[in-house]
Amino acid sequence: MIAVIGGGPAGLMAAISAASIYRGRVTVWEKMPQVGRKLLITGKGRCNLTNTADIERFVANFPGNGKFLYRCLRDFSSQDLCRWLAGQGVGTKVERGGRVFPVSDRAADVVRALVNGCRQQGVTIRTGCRVIRLLISDQRLTGLQLASGEEVAAAAAVVATGGASYPATGSTGDGYRLLAGVGHSVTEPRPALAPLVVAEPWVADLEGLSLRNVAVSLWQGTAELAGLFGEMVFTANGVSGPVILTMSRLAGQAAERGGQPVRLLINLKPALSPETLDLRLQRDFDRFGRRQFKNALSQLLPRKLIPVAVMLSGIDPDKPASQISRSERQRLQELLCRLTLTVTGVAGLEQAIVTAGGVSVKEVDPRTMGSKKIAGLYIAGELLDIDGNTGGFNLQAAFSTGWLAGRSAAAGLV
Ligand SMILES: Cc1cc2nc3c(=O)[nH]c(=O)nc-3n(C[C@H](O)[C@H](O)[C@H](O)COP(=O)(O)OP(=O)(O)OC[C@H]3O[C@@H](n4cnc5c(N)ncnc54)[C@H](O)[C@@H]3O)c2cc1C
Protein backbone atom coordinates (compact mmCIF):
# COMPACT_ATOMS: atom_id res chain seq x y z
CA MET A 1 0.00 0.00 0.00
CA ILE A 2 0.99 3.61 -0.58
CA ALA A 3 -0.23 5.62 2.39
CA VAL A 4 -0.98 9.29 1.93
CA ILE A 5 -1.22 11.10 5.26
CA GLY A 6 -3.47 14.17 5.06
CA GLY A 7 -6.42 14.83 2.74
CA GLY A 8 -5.70 18.42 1.74
CA PRO A 9 -4.85 19.55 -1.80
CA ALA A 10 -1.31 18.13 -1.58
CA GLY A 11 -2.41 14.75 -0.21
CA LEU A 12 -5.38 14.25 -2.53
CA MET A 13 -3.32 15.16 -5.59
CA ALA A 14 -0.54 12.84 -4.40
CA ALA A 15 -3.03 9.99 -4.08
CA ILE A 16 -4.42 10.62 -7.57
CA SER A 17 -1.00 10.74 -9.23
CA ALA A 18 0.25 7.70 -7.29
CA ALA A 19 -2.82 5.63 -8.12
CA SER A 20 -2.59 6.53 -11.81
CA ILE A 21 0.58 4.41 -12.11
CA TYR A 22 0.60 2.10 -9.07
CA ARG A 23 -1.28 -1.18 -9.27
CA GLY A 24 -1.54 -1.75 -5.52
CA ARG A 25 -3.74 0.05 -3.02
CA VAL A 26 -3.45 3.78 -2.34
CA THR A 27 -5.10 5.01 0.85
CA VAL A 28 -5.52 8.58 2.12
CA TRP A 29 -5.56 8.80 5.93
CA GLU A 30 -7.35 11.95 7.07
CA LYS A 31 -7.91 12.80 10.70
CA MET A 32 -10.93 15.10 10.19
CA PRO A 33 -14.43 13.81 9.35
CA GLN A 34 -14.02 15.22 5.80
CA VAL A 35 -11.09 15.89 3.51
CA GLY A 36 -10.22 19.36 2.16
CA ARG A 37 -11.53 21.47 5.04
CA LYS A 38 -8.98 24.24 4.54
CA LEU A 39 -9.36 24.13 0.78
CA LEU A 40 -13.07 24.85 1.25
CA ILE A 41 -12.37 28.21 2.89
CA THR A 42 -9.62 29.34 0.53
CA GLY A 43 -10.10 32.61 -1.33
CA LYS A 44 -13.12 33.40 0.89
CA GLY A 45 -14.77 30.21 -0.35
CA ARG A 46 -13.93 30.99 -4.01
CA CYS A 47 -10.52 29.21 -4.04
CA ASN A 48 -7.76 31.12 -5.75
CA LEU A 49 -6.30 27.82 -6.91
CA THR A 50 -3.31 28.96 -8.93
CA ASN A 51 -1.79 31.85 -10.89
CA THR A 52 -0.96 32.35 -14.57
CA ALA A 53 2.57 33.58 -13.73
CA ASP A 54 5.39 31.81 -15.56
CA ILE A 55 7.75 29.57 -13.59
CA GLU A 56 10.31 32.32 -12.91
CA ARG A 57 7.66 34.62 -11.46
CA PHE A 58 6.13 31.70 -9.55
CA VAL A 59 9.43 30.97 -7.86
CA ALA A 60 9.98 34.68 -7.17
CA ASN A 61 6.65 34.70 -5.32
CA PHE A 62 8.02 32.29 -2.72
CA PRO A 63 10.20 34.41 -0.45
CA GLY A 64 10.72 31.18 1.51
CA ASN A 65 12.80 28.65 -0.54
CA GLY A 66 11.16 29.24 -3.94
CA LYS A 67 13.97 27.57 -5.90
CA PHE A 68 13.08 24.24 -4.37
CA LEU A 69 9.88 24.32 -6.44
CA TYR A 70 11.36 24.62 -9.97
CA ARG A 71 11.20 20.93 -10.72
CA CYS A 72 7.71 20.18 -9.44
CA LEU A 73 6.27 23.29 -11.12
CA ARG A 74 7.77 22.14 -14.40
CA ASP A 75 6.37 18.63 -13.94
CA PHE A 76 2.90 19.78 -12.87
CA SER A 77 2.34 23.41 -13.84
CA SER A 78 -0.61 25.73 -13.35
CA GLN A 79 -1.73 24.85 -16.91
CA ASP A 80 -1.56 21.14 -16.03
CA LEU A 81 -3.70 21.82 -12.97
CA CYS A 82 -6.30 23.79 -14.97
CA ARG A 83 -6.37 21.07 -17.67
CA TRP A 84 -6.85 18.41 -15.01
CA LEU A 85 -9.69 20.36 -13.39
CA ALA A 86 -11.31 20.92 -16.81
CA GLY A 87 -11.22 17.14 -17.26
CA GLN A 88 -13.20 16.91 -14.01
CA GLY A 89 -15.74 19.44 -15.30
CA VAL A 90 -14.35 22.39 -13.32
CA GLY A 91 -13.72 25.33 -15.65
CA THR A 92 -11.38 28.09 -14.50
CA LYS A 93 -11.20 31.85 -15.04
CA VAL A 94 -8.43 34.40 -14.63
CA GLU A 95 -8.81 37.56 -12.57
CA ARG A 96 -6.63 40.54 -11.64
CA GLY A 97 -2.96 39.72 -11.11
CA GLY A 98 -3.26 36.37 -12.93
CA ARG A 99 -5.27 34.87 -10.07
CA VAL A 100 -7.14 31.74 -11.21
CA PHE A 101 -10.52 30.73 -9.72
CA PRO A 102 -13.12 28.11 -10.61
CA VAL A 103 -15.71 29.64 -12.96
CA SER A 104 -18.38 28.71 -10.40
CA ASP A 105 -16.57 30.72 -7.67
CA ARG A 106 -17.00 27.66 -5.44
CA ALA A 107 -14.07 26.08 -3.62
CA ALA A 108 -16.37 23.12 -2.96
CA ASP A 109 -16.20 22.27 -6.69
CA VAL A 110 -12.42 21.91 -6.44
CA VAL A 111 -12.73 19.64 -3.39
CA ARG A 112 -15.37 17.58 -5.22
CA ALA A 113 -13.10 17.26 -8.28
CA LEU A 114 -10.27 15.95 -6.11
CA VAL A 115 -12.51 13.46 -4.33
CA ASN A 116 -13.92 12.30 -7.69
CA GLY A 117 -10.39 12.01 -9.06
CA CYS A 118 -9.51 9.76 -6.11
CA ARG A 119 -12.60 7.66 -6.69
CA GLN A 120 -11.87 7.26 -10.41
CA GLN A 121 -8.34 6.02 -9.62
CA GLY A 122 -9.61 3.60 -6.98
CA VAL A 123 -8.07 5.49 -4.04
CA THR A 124 -9.47 4.64 -0.60
CA ILE A 125 -10.17 7.63 1.64
CA ARG A 126 -10.22 6.89 5.37
CA THR A 127 -11.50 9.87 7.35
CA GLY A 128 -11.43 10.23 11.14
CA CYS A 129 -8.04 8.46 11.19
CA ARG A 130 -5.19 10.37 12.75
CA VAL A 131 -1.69 9.10 12.06
CA ILE A 132 0.52 9.43 15.12
CA ARG A 133 3.75 7.65 14.12
CA LEU A 134 5.74 6.58 11.11
CA LEU A 135 7.13 3.05 11.40
CA ILE A 136 10.69 2.73 10.21
CA SER A 137 13.08 -0.18 9.94
CA ASP A 138 16.68 0.18 8.71
CA GLN A 139 16.03 3.73 7.53
CA ARG A 140 13.13 2.55 5.36
CA LEU A 141 9.45 3.27 5.86
CA THR A 142 7.46 0.16 6.74
CA GLY A 143 4.11 1.53 7.89
CA LEU A 144 2.26 3.89 10.15
CA GLN A 145 0.43 3.89 13.44
CA LEU A 146 -3.02 5.40 13.94
CA ALA A 147 -4.27 7.14 17.07
CA SER A 148 -6.45 4.05 17.69
CA GLY A 149 -3.22 2.10 18.19
CA GLU A 150 -3.67 0.15 14.95
CA GLU A 151 -0.51 -0.34 12.90
CA VAL A 152 -0.79 -0.40 9.12
CA ALA A 153 1.94 -1.71 6.80
CA ALA A 154 2.89 0.54 3.89
CA ALA A 155 5.53 0.22 1.17
CA ALA A 156 5.71 4.02 0.81
CA ALA A 157 4.10 7.06 2.38
CA VAL A 158 3.49 10.65 1.38
CA VAL A 159 3.21 12.96 4.39
CA ALA A 160 1.00 15.95 3.46
CA THR A 161 -0.42 17.08 6.78
CA GLY A 162 -0.19 20.83 6.06
CA GLY A 163 1.17 23.60 8.24
CA ALA A 164 0.01 24.82 11.64
CA SER A 165 -2.25 27.71 10.74
CA TYR A 166 -6.07 27.68 11.05
CA PRO A 167 -5.84 24.56 13.26
CA ALA A 168 -9.63 24.11 13.27
CA THR A 169 -9.30 22.84 9.68
CA GLY A 170 -7.13 19.94 10.88
CA SER A 171 -3.73 21.47 10.15
CA THR A 172 -2.32 21.34 13.66
CA GLY A 173 1.32 20.73 12.84
CA ASP A 174 1.23 16.94 13.34
CA GLY A 175 3.53 16.42 10.36
CA TYR A 176 6.32 18.38 12.02
CA ARG A 177 6.25 15.96 14.93
CA LEU A 178 5.89 12.86 12.70
CA LEU A 179 8.91 13.85 10.64
CA ALA A 180 11.04 15.17 13.50
CA GLY A 181 10.41 11.75 15.08
CA VAL A 182 12.23 10.07 12.17
CA GLY A 183 15.16 12.48 12.12
CA HIS A 184 14.03 15.38 9.90
CA SER A 185 14.96 18.94 10.85
CA VAL A 186 12.03 21.31 11.27
CA THR A 187 12.46 25.08 11.10
CA GLU A 188 10.23 26.65 13.71
CA PRO A 189 6.74 27.26 12.27
CA ARG A 190 5.68 30.92 12.32
CA PRO A 191 2.90 32.94 10.78
CA ALA A 192 3.25 34.13 7.17
CA LEU A 193 0.48 36.04 5.38
CA ALA A 194 -1.12 37.06 8.64
CA PRO A 195 -3.20 40.03 9.80
CA LEU A 196 -1.30 42.86 11.50
CA VAL A 197 -1.94 44.04 15.04
CA VAL A 198 -1.92 47.82 15.53
CA ALA A 199 -1.76 50.13 18.53
CA GLU A 200 -4.71 52.41 17.67
CA PRO A 201 -7.73 51.31 19.75
CA TRP A 202 -10.22 52.93 17.33
CA VAL A 203 -9.70 50.14 14.75
CA ALA A 204 -12.06 48.04 16.88
CA ASP A 205 -14.89 50.42 15.87
CA LEU A 206 -14.15 49.63 12.23
CA GLU A 207 -14.03 45.83 12.57
CA GLY A 208 -15.30 44.20 9.39
CA LEU A 209 -15.06 47.36 7.28
CA SER A 210 -13.48 46.54 3.94
CA LEU A 211 -11.81 49.26 1.88
CA ARG A 212 -11.31 48.72 -1.85
CA ASN A 213 -8.96 50.68 -4.07
CA VAL A 214 -6.83 52.12 -1.31
CA ALA A 215 -3.06 52.71 -1.47
CA VAL A 216 -1.23 51.37 1.56
CA SER A 217 2.43 51.99 2.30
CA LEU A 218 4.57 50.46 5.02
CA TRP A 219 7.16 52.58 6.79
CA GLN A 220 9.82 52.15 9.43
CA GLY A 221 10.92 55.59 10.53
CA THR A 222 11.52 57.49 7.30
CA ALA A 223 12.16 54.39 5.17
CA GLU A 224 9.33 53.18 2.94
CA LEU A 225 9.45 49.36 3.00
CA ALA A 226 6.56 48.60 0.65
CA GLY A 227 3.63 50.17 -1.14
CA LEU A 228 0.59 48.42 -2.59
CA PHE A 229 -2.78 49.27 -4.05
CA GLY A 230 -5.88 47.16 -3.49
CA GLU A 231 -8.19 45.90 -0.77
CA MET A 232 -7.84 45.78 3.01
CA VAL A 233 -10.15 45.07 5.92
CA PHE A 234 -10.19 46.18 9.57
CA THR A 235 -10.17 43.53 12.32
CA ALA A 236 -10.86 43.80 16.06
CA ASN A 237 -7.26 44.71 16.79
CA GLY A 238 -5.70 45.56 13.46
CA VAL A 239 -5.92 45.11 9.72
CA SER A 240 -6.06 42.27 7.21
CA GLY A 241 -7.07 41.68 3.57
CA PRO A 242 -4.96 41.04 0.46
CA VAL A 243 -2.76 44.17 0.60
CA ILE A 244 -1.99 43.74 4.30
CA LEU A 245 -1.34 40.00 4.09
CA THR A 246 1.16 40.61 1.31
CA MET A 247 2.97 43.17 3.45
CA SER A 248 2.76 41.16 6.64
CA ARG A 249 6.10 39.41 6.26
CA LEU A 250 8.02 42.70 5.91
CA ALA A 251 5.94 44.37 8.61
CA GLY A 252 6.53 41.49 11.03
CA GLN A 253 10.27 41.51 10.38
CA ALA A 254 10.41 45.29 10.90
CA ALA A 255 8.38 45.13 14.14
CA GLU A 256 10.66 42.34 15.39
CA ARG A 257 13.79 44.35 14.51
CA GLY A 258 12.50 47.11 16.78
CA GLY A 259 14.01 50.59 16.76
CA GLN A 260 11.94 53.06 14.77
CA PRO A 261 8.15 52.57 14.91
CA VAL A 262 6.56 50.63 12.04
CA ARG A 263 3.63 52.44 10.48
CA LEU A 264 1.03 51.87 7.79
CA LEU A 265 -0.11 54.91 5.85
CA ILE A 266 -3.45 54.44 4.13
CA ASN A 267 -4.41 56.73 1.29
CA LEU A 268 -8.19 56.48 1.20
CA LYS A 269 -8.44 58.54 -2.00
CA PRO A 270 -5.45 57.53 -4.12
CA ALA A 271 -7.17 58.49 -7.37
CA LEU A 272 -7.35 62.16 -6.31
CA SER A 273 -4.35 64.49 -6.10
CA PRO A 274 -4.23 66.57 -2.87
CA GLU A 275 -5.46 69.61 -4.86
CA THR A 276 -8.38 67.72 -6.39
CA LEU A 277 -9.28 66.24 -3.02
CA ASP A 278 -9.27 69.72 -1.48
CA LEU A 279 -11.58 70.98 -4.23
CA ARG A 280 -13.83 68.01 -3.63
CA LEU A 281 -13.97 68.77 0.11
CA GLN A 282 -14.74 72.44 -0.61
CA ARG A 283 -17.53 71.39 -2.95
CA ASP A 284 -19.06 68.97 -0.44
CA PHE A 285 -18.87 71.49 2.41
CA ASP A 286 -20.51 74.17 0.20
CA ARG A 287 -23.21 71.77 -0.86
CA PHE A 288 -23.93 70.53 2.68
CA GLY A 289 -23.11 73.91 4.27
CA ARG A 290 -25.92 73.76 6.79
CA ARG A 291 -25.18 70.26 7.94
CA GLN A 292 -22.99 69.60 10.96
CA PHE A 293 -19.46 68.44 10.01
CA LYS A 294 -20.20 64.92 11.29
CA ASN A 295 -23.07 64.69 8.79
CA ALA A 296 -21.27 66.21 5.82
CA LEU A 297 -18.95 63.34 4.90
CA SER A 298 -21.48 60.79 3.67
CA GLN A 299 -20.55 61.24 -0.01
CA LEU A 300 -16.88 60.83 0.74
CA LEU A 301 -16.42 57.98 3.21
CA PRO A 302 -18.06 54.68 4.18
CA ARG A 303 -20.55 55.21 7.02
CA LYS A 304 -18.57 53.25 9.59
CA LEU A 305 -15.45 55.31 8.98
CA ILE A 306 -17.07 58.73 9.44
CA PRO A 307 -17.07 58.92 13.29
CA VAL A 308 -13.42 57.82 13.37
CA ALA A 309 -12.41 60.34 10.69
CA VAL A 310 -14.29 63.09 12.56
CA MET A 311 -12.58 62.15 15.82
CA LEU A 312 -9.09 61.99 14.27
CA SER A 313 -9.54 65.27 12.40
CA GLY A 314 -9.97 67.15 15.68
CA ILE A 315 -12.68 69.27 14.03
CA ASP A 316 -15.76 70.03 16.15
CA PRO A 317 -18.29 67.42 14.95
CA ASP A 318 -21.21 69.81 15.47
CA LYS A 319 -19.69 72.70 13.52
CA PRO A 320 -21.67 73.63 10.39
CA ALA A 321 -19.80 72.44 7.31
CA SER A 322 -19.85 75.96 5.81
CA GLN A 323 -17.80 77.22 8.78
CA ILE A 324 -14.94 74.74 8.43
CA SER A 325 -11.75 76.73 8.00
CA ARG A 326 -9.12 76.23 5.35
CA SER A 327 -6.63 74.80 7.83
CA GLU A 328 -9.25 72.40 9.19
CA ARG A 329 -10.00 71.26 5.66
CA GLN A 330 -6.29 70.87 5.10
CA ARG A 331 -6.07 68.65 8.21
CA LEU A 332 -8.91 66.49 6.99
CA GLN A 333 -7.36 66.15 3.57
CA GLU A 334 -4.05 65.06 5.16
CA LEU A 335 -5.93 62.51 7.22
CA LEU A 336 -7.69 61.05 4.18
CA CYS A 337 -4.40 60.72 2.30
CA ARG A 338 -2.39 59.47 5.26
CA LEU A 339 -4.53 57.58 7.74
CA THR A 340 -1.79 56.26 10.02
CA LEU A 341 -1.63 53.01 11.97
CA THR A 342 1.22 51.84 14.21
CA VAL A 343 2.07 48.17 13.73
CA THR A 344 2.87 46.37 16.97
CA GLY A 345 3.10 42.83 15.60
CA VAL A 346 1.70 40.04 13.48
CA ALA A 347 -1.32 37.95 14.50
CA GLY A 348 -0.58 34.40 15.66
CA LEU A 349 -0.48 31.15 13.69
CA GLU A 350 -4.15 30.49 14.32
CA GLN A 351 -5.01 33.47 12.09
CA ALA A 352 -2.23 33.08 9.52
CA ILE A 353 -3.14 32.08 5.98
CA VAL A 354 0.12 30.21 5.57
CA THR A 355 2.79 28.81 7.88
CA ALA A 356 6.39 29.79 7.25
CA GLY A 357 9.04 27.36 8.46
CA GLY A 358 8.55 23.61 8.43
CA VAL A 359 10.45 20.54 7.24
CA SER A 360 13.85 21.61 5.92
CA VAL A 361 13.94 21.43 2.11
CA LYS A 362 17.65 20.57 2.32
CA GLU A 363 16.59 17.10 3.46
CA VAL A 364 14.10 16.54 0.62
CA ASP A 365 15.03 15.76 -3.00
CA PRO A 366 13.31 18.40 -5.19
CA ARG A 367 13.30 15.95 -8.14
CA THR A 368 11.09 13.45 -6.30
CA MET A 369 9.94 15.05 -3.00
CA GLY A 370 11.60 12.00 -1.42
CA SER A 371 13.13 12.19 2.03
CA LYS A 372 16.93 12.08 1.94
CA LYS A 373 16.84 10.35 5.32
CA ILE A 374 14.21 7.62 5.04
CA ALA A 375 13.64 5.46 1.93
CA GLY A 376 10.02 5.19 0.83
CA LEU A 377 9.05 8.47 2.55
CA TYR A 378 7.86 11.50 0.57
CA ILE A 379 6.84 14.96 1.79
CA ALA A 380 4.50 17.47 0.14
CA GLY A 381 2.58 20.70 0.64
CA GLU A 382 2.71 23.40 3.25
CA LEU A 383 4.43 21.06 5.70
CA LEU A 384 7.64 21.84 3.81
CA ASP A 385 9.60 24.97 4.64
CA ILE A 386 8.15 26.91 1.70
CA ASP A 387 5.69 29.78 1.78
CA GLY A 388 4.42 31.98 -0.99
CA ASN A 389 2.64 35.28 -1.50
CA THR A 390 -1.10 35.62 -1.98
CA GLY A 391 -2.32 35.04 -5.54
CA GLY A 392 -2.84 31.26 -5.76
CA PHE A 393 0.86 30.43 -5.31
CA ASN A 394 0.49 28.38 -2.14
CA LEU A 395 -2.20 26.09 -3.50
CA GLN A 396 -0.28 25.47 -6.72
CA ALA A 397 2.76 24.57 -4.60
CA ALA A 398 0.60 22.08 -2.68
CA PHE A 399 -0.76 20.57 -5.92
CA SER A 400 2.64 20.42 -7.65
CA THR A 401 4.59 18.99 -4.71
CA GLY A 402 1.72 16.56 -4.05
CA TRP A 403 1.56 15.41 -7.66
CA LEU A 404 5.33 14.82 -7.82
CA ALA A 405 5.47 13.10 -4.42
CA GLY A 406 2.66 10.69 -5.35
CA ARG A 407 4.17 9.89 -8.69
CA SER A 408 7.63 9.32 -7.22
CA ALA A 409 6.25 7.13 -4.43
CA ALA A 410 4.54 4.94 -7.03
CA ALA A 411 7.52 4.97 -9.42
CA GLY A 412 9.72 3.71 -6.60
CA LEU A 413 7.51 0.62 -6.29
CA VAL A 414 6.53 -0.37 -9.85
C1 LIG B 1 -8.39 31.26 5.23
C2 LIG B 1 -7.39 30.74 4.23
C3 LIG B 1 -7.51 31.12 2.90
C4 LIG B 1 -6.57 30.69 1.96
N1 LIG B 1 -6.73 31.04 0.66
C5 LIG B 1 -5.83 30.63 -0.26
C6 LIG B 1 -6.01 30.94 -1.64
O1 LIG B 1 -7.03 31.50 -2.05
N2 LIG B 1 -5.03 30.55 -2.51
C7 LIG B 1 -3.90 29.85 -2.11
O2 LIG B 1 -3.04 29.55 -2.94
N3 LIG B 1 -3.75 29.49 -0.81
C8 LIG B 1 -4.68 29.85 0.11
N4 LIG B 1 -4.53 29.46 1.42
C9 LIG B 1 -3.39 28.56 1.77
C10 LIG B 1 -3.71 27.11 1.37
O3 LIG B 1 -4.99 26.77 1.82
C11 LIG B 1 -2.68 26.13 1.94
O4 LIG B 1 -1.39 26.52 1.56
C12 LIG B 1 -2.97 24.70 1.44
O5 LIG B 1 -4.24 24.26 1.87
C13 LIG B 1 -1.91 23.72 1.91
O6 LIG B 1 -2.27 22.46 1.44
P1 LIG B 1 -1.77 21.13 2.16
O7 LIG B 1 -2.42 19.99 1.44
O8 LIG B 1 -0.30 21.13 2.27
O9 LIG B 1 -2.32 21.20 3.64
P2 LIG B 1 -3.80 21.34 4.24
O10 LIG B 1 -4.71 21.96 3.27
O11 LIG B 1 -3.59 22.02 5.54
O12 LIG B 1 -4.25 19.84 4.45
C14 LIG B 1 -3.62 18.99 5.41
C15 LIG B 1 -4.58 17.89 5.77
O13 LIG B 1 -3.90 16.95 6.61
C16 LIG B 1 -4.77 16.53 7.66
N5 LIG B 1 -3.96 16.05 8.78
C17 LIG B 1 -3.17 16.80 9.60
N6 LIG B 1 -2.56 16.01 10.50
C18 LIG B 1 -2.97 14.73 10.25
C19 LIG B 1 -2.69 13.47 10.85
N7 LIG B 1 -1.86 13.36 11.89
N8 LIG B 1 -3.27 12.37 10.35
C20 LIG B 1 -4.13 12.46 9.29
N9 LIG B 1 -4.45 13.64 8.70
C21 LIG B 1 -3.86 14.75 9.16
C22 LIG B 1 -5.55 17.80 7.97
O14 LIG B 1 -6.74 17.52 8.65
C23 LIG B 1 -5.78 18.38 6.58
O15 LIG B 1 -6.96 17.88 5.99
C24 LIG B 1 -5.48 29.85 2.36
C25 LIG B 1 -5.38 29.46 3.69
C26 LIG B 1 -6.32 29.88 4.62
C27 LIG B 1 -6.19 29.44 6.05
The ligand as a Tripos MOL2 file, in Angstrom:
@<TRIPOS>MOLECULE
LIG
   53    58     1     0     0
SMALL
NO_CHARGES

@<TRIPOS>ATOM
      1 C1         -8.3910   31.2550    5.2330 C.3       1 LIG1
      2 C2         -7.3920   30.7410    4.2270 C.ar      1 LIG1
      3 C3         -7.5090   31.1210    2.9050 C.ar      1 LIG1
      4 C4         -6.5720   30.6860    1.9600 C.ar      1 LIG1
      5 N1         -6.7330   31.0410    0.6580 N.ar      1 LIG1
      6 C5         -5.8250   30.6280   -0.2640 C.ar      1 LIG1
      7 C6         -6.0100   30.9370   -1.6410 C.ar      1 LIG1
      8 O1         -7.0300   31.5030   -2.0470 O.2       1 LIG1
      9 N2         -5.0320   30.5470   -2.5060 N.ar      1 LIG1
     10 C7         -3.9050   29.8530   -2.1070 C.ar      1 LIG1
     11 O2         -3.0440   29.5470   -2.9350 O.2       1 LIG1
     12 N3         -3.7470   29.4910   -0.8100 N.ar      1 LIG1
     13 C8         -4.6780   29.8450    0.1060 C.ar      1 LIG1
     14 N4         -4.5290   29.4590    1.4160 N.ar      1 LIG1
     15 C9         -3.3860   28.5640    1.7680 C.3       1 LIG1
     16 C10        -3.7080   27.1070    1.3680 C.3       1 LIG1
     17 O3         -4.9920   26.7750    1.8240 O.3       1 LIG1
     18 C11        -2.6830   26.1330    1.9370 C.3       1 LIG1
     19 O4         -1.3900   26.5190    1.5640 O.3       1 LIG1
     20 C12        -2.9660   24.7030    1.4410 C.3       1 LIG1
     21 O5         -4.2430   24.2620    1.8690 O.3       1 LIG1
     22 C13        -1.9140   23.7180    1.9090 C.3       1 LIG1
     23 O6         -2.2730   22.4600    1.4370 O.3       1 LIG1
     24 P1         -1.7690   21.1250    2.1550 P.3       1 LIG1
     25 O7         -2.4170   19.9930    1.4370 O.co2     1 LIG1
     26 O8         -0.2960   21.1340    2.2670 O.co2     1 LIG1
     27 O9         -2.3200   21.2050    3.6410 O.3       1 LIG1
     28 P2         -3.8040   21.3410    4.2440 P.3       1 LIG1
     29 O10        -4.7140   21.9580    3.2690 O.co2     1 LIG1
     30 O11        -3.5940   22.0160    5.5410 O.co2     1 LIG1
     31 O12        -4.2480   19.8400    4.4490 O.3       1 LIG1
     32 C14        -3.6240   18.9930    5.4130 C.3       1 LIG1
     33 C15        -4.5760   17.8880    5.7740 C.3       1 LIG1
     34 O13        -3.8980   16.9480    6.6080 O.3       1 LIG1
     35 C16        -4.7660   16.5300    7.6570 C.3       1 LIG1
     36 N5         -3.9610   16.0550    8.7790 N.ar      1 LIG1
     37 C17        -3.1670   16.8040    9.5990 C.ar      1 LIG1
     38 N6         -2.5610   16.0150   10.4970 N.ar      1 LIG1
     39 C18        -2.9710   14.7310   10.2540 C.ar      1 LIG1
     40 C19        -2.6860   13.4720   10.8490 C.ar      1 LIG1
     41 N7         -1.8560   13.3580   11.8910 N.pl3     1 LIG1
     42 N8         -3.2740   12.3700   10.3450 N.ar      1 LIG1
     43 C20        -4.1310   12.4570    9.2910 C.ar      1 LIG1
     44 N9         -4.4470   13.6360    8.6960 N.ar      1 LIG1
     45 C21        -3.8610   14.7540    9.1580 C.ar      1 LIG1
     46 C22        -5.5480   17.7970    7.9710 C.3       1 LIG1
     47 O14        -6.7400   17.5240    8.6520 O.3       1 LIG1
     48 C23        -5.7780   18.3750    6.5800 C.3       1 LIG1
     49 O15        -6.9570   17.8790    5.9940 O.3       1 LIG1
     50 C24        -5.4770   29.8470    2.3600 C.ar      1 LIG1
     51 C25        -5.3800   29.4560    3.6910 C.ar      1 LIG1
     52 C26        -6.3180   29.8830    4.6190 C.ar      1 LIG1
     53 C27        -6.1920   29.4380    6.0480 C.3       1 LIG1
@<TRIPOS>BOND
     1     1     2 1
     2     2     3 ar
     3     2    52 ar
     4     3     4 ar
     5     4     5 ar
     6     4    50 ar
     7     5     6 ar
     8     6     7 ar
     9     6    13 1
    10     7     8 2
    11     7     9 ar
    12     9    10 ar
    13    10    11 2
    14    10    12 ar
    15    12    13 ar
    16    13    14 ar
    17    14    15 1
    18    14    50 ar
    19    15    16 1
    20    16    17 1
    21    16    18 1
    22    18    19 1
    23    18    20 1
    24    20    21 1
    25    20    22 1
    26    22    23 1
    27    23    24 1
    28    24    25 2
    29    24    26 1
    30    24    27 1
    31    27    28 1
    32    28    29 2
    33    28    30 1
    34    28    31 1
    35    31    32 1
    36    32    33 1
    37    33    34 1
    38    33    48 1
    39    34    35 1
    40    35    36 1
    41    35    46 1
    42    36    37 ar
    43    36    45 ar
    44    37    38 ar
    45    38    39 ar
    46    39    40 ar
    47    39    45 ar
    48    40    41 1
    49    40    42 ar
    50    42    43 ar
    51    43    44 ar
    52    44    45 ar
    53    46    47 1
    54    46    48 1
    55    48    49 1
    56    50    51 ar
    57    51    52 ar
    58    52    53 1
@<TRIPOS>SUBSTRUCTURE
     1 LIG1         1 GROUP 0 **** ****
